[in-house]
Amino acid sequence: MEVKSAVNRLLGISPSVRVVTICNMNGKVIYTAHAKRVKNVLSASESRASLRNAAKAWKGRRSLSRKLGPCKYVVAEYAKIKRITMPAGRNNILFISTTAAFDHRKLVSRVHSFR
């Protein structure tokens, strides 16, 4: 499966990559995987809500793309983690959680090299 392979490649980029999820534009999970050592910070319902919110925000960014160009990625940095949201094809979103100290630019450039 191509999606599973891509997610596992992303998890292998660095020990700082915690979780990789691909979801559709409604926040429905297509595939997700966690690094083995990771303990969830959010509950399952909080994670689903976070994905739905990310999808909704991404739709809003798409509406601006005619004037601004397509959004490449978005980073939300918290005290404990970073969350990177990126497009995964036309109708899906890549949602990646890393440690707070991780340089997300390395991850973004690696993801772009996958395409």
Secondary structure as UniProt FT lines:
FT   HELIX           2..11
FT   TURN            12..13
FT   TURN            15..16
FT   STRAND          17..24
FT   TURN            25..26
FT   STRAND          29..34
FT   TURN            36..37
FT   HELIX           44..68
FT   STRAND          74..77
FT   STRAND          81..87
FT   STRAND          92..99
FT   TURN            100..101
FT   HELIX           104..114
//
